[in-house]
Amino acid sequence: MNAPLYNTEILRLAASIPNHARLPDPMGSAEKRSPICGSRVTVDVAVDAEGRVSELGMLVRACALGQASASLMGATVIGKSAEELATARDAVAAWLAGEGPVPEWPGVDVLTPALPHSARHASIRLAFEAAAEAAHAAAAKAPA
């Protein structure tokens, strides 16, 4: 039997997105949009001298799955490098496509009920894609 698409944990995550406000002066920003459903996630970051995310701001306009994914990403992104975020982005994409294991990102397995719903995958990927892009842009500007 299939698990319900929107379970209690997904809805809890969707309602508790951390850092749910844009940064006033980000070092890097990226906006990603799903053409399938119109979900949109904007991520702002600042990085430290080592290129690790030190501040995060997000504007999330997405379905519950996109919001839950943004919540999971936002909860543990501080301290991650652009490379680590790119690895997470790629792992999430591979997992959703059925080409990889559950990513090593805390809590992401809660999104397992969405695996058979490919139309929802783009929304789930948005926060990870935007975070990786924003961190890459910020790292390029970070003082050495």
C-alpha positions in Angstrom: 0.0 0.0 0.0 1.3 3.5 -0.9 1.9 6.0 1.9 -0.1 9.2 1.7 1.6 11.9 -0.3 1.0 14.6 2.4 1.7 13.0 5.8 1.9 14.8 9.2 5.7 15.2 9.1 5.6 16.8 5.6 2.9 19.2 6.6 4.8 20.1 9.9 8.0 20.8 7.9 6.0 22.9 5.3 4.7 25.0 8.2 8.1 25.5 9.9 10.5 26.8 7.2 13.6 28.3 8.9 15.1 31.6 7.8 11.9 32.4 5.9 12.9 36.0 5.0 15.3 37.3 2.4 18.7 38.6 3.5 19.1 42.3 3.3 22.6 42.2 1.7 23.3 38.6 0.4 26.6 37.6 -1.1 24.8 35.2 -3.4 21.2 34.7 -4.5 19.4 32.3 -6.7 15.8 31.8 -7.7 14.5 28.6 -9.0 11.1 28.0 -10.5 9.2 24.8 -11.5 7.6 25.2 -14.9 5.3 22.3 -14.1 3.6 23.7 -11.0 4.8 27.3 -10.7 6.6 26.7 -7.4 9.3 29.2 -6.7 12.2 29.3 -4.2 14.6 32.2 -3.7 17.7 31.5 -1.6 20.1 34.2 -0.3 23.3 33.3 1.4 26.4 34.8 2.9 29.5 32.7 3.3 32.5 32.9 5.6 36.2 33.2 4.6 36.3 29.5 4.0 33.3 29.6 1.6 30.9 27.9 4.0 27.3 29.2 4.4 27.1 31.5 7.4 23.7 33.1 6.8 20.6 32.0 5.0 17.4 33.7 3.9 14.7 32.2 1.8 11.5 33.1 0.1 9.4 30.0 -0.6 6.3 30.0 -2.7 5.7 26.3 -3.3 3.5 23.4 -2.6 3.7 21.5 0.7 6.4 19.2 -0.8 8.5 22.1 -2.0 8.0 23.9 1.4 9.0 20.7 3.3 12.1 20.3 1.1 13.1 23.9 1.7 12.6 23.4 5.4 14.9 20.3 5.4 17.5 22.1 3.4 17.3 25.3 5.5 17.6 23.4 8.8 21.1 22.2 8.2 22.6 24.4 5.4 24.7 26.6 7.7 28.3 25.5 7.6 28.0 23.7 4.2 30.3 24.6 1.3 29.1 25.2 -2.3 30.6 21.8 -3.2 28.7 20.0 -0.4 25.5 21.7 -1.6 26.1 20.8 -5.2 26.6 17.2 -4.0 23.3 17.3 -2.1 21.5 18.8 -5.1 22.8 16.1 -7.3 22.0 13.3 -4.8 18.4 14.6 -4.4 17.9 14.7 -8.2 19.3 11.2 -8.6 17.2 9.8 -5.8 14.0 11.4 -7.2 14.8 10.0 -10.6 15.3 6.5 -9.2 19.0 6.6 -10.0 20.4 6.8 -6.5 19.9 6.0 -2.8 18.3 8.2 -0.3 20.5 11.3 0.0 22.7 11.8 3.1 20.8 14.9 4.1 19.1 14.9 7.5 15.4 14.0 7.2 15.1 14.0 3.4 13.7 10.4 3.6 10.4 11.9 4.8 9.8 12.9 1.1 9.8 9.2 0.0 6.0 9.2 -0.6 6.6 11.7 -3.5 8.9 9.3 -5.4 6.1 7.9 -7.6 4.8 11.4 -8.3 7.3 12.7 -10.9 5.3 15.9 -11.4 6.2 16.9 -7.8 10.0 16.3 -8.2 10.9 19.7 -9.6 9.3 21.4 -6.6 11.3 19.2 -4.2 14.5 20.0 -6.0 14.1 23.8 -6.0 15.6 24.7 -2.6 18.6 22.4 -3.1 19.2 23.8 -6.6 18.9 27.4 -5.4 21.1 26.9 -2.4 23.9 25.3 -4.4 23.8 28.1 -7.0 23.6 30.9 -4.4 26.5 29.4 -2.4 28.6 29.0 -5.5 28.0 32.7 -6.4 28.8 33.8 -2.8 31.9 31.7 -2.6 33.2 33.4 -5.8 32.9 36.7 -4.0 34.2 35.6 -0.6 37.4 37.3 0.6 40.4 35.0 0.6 
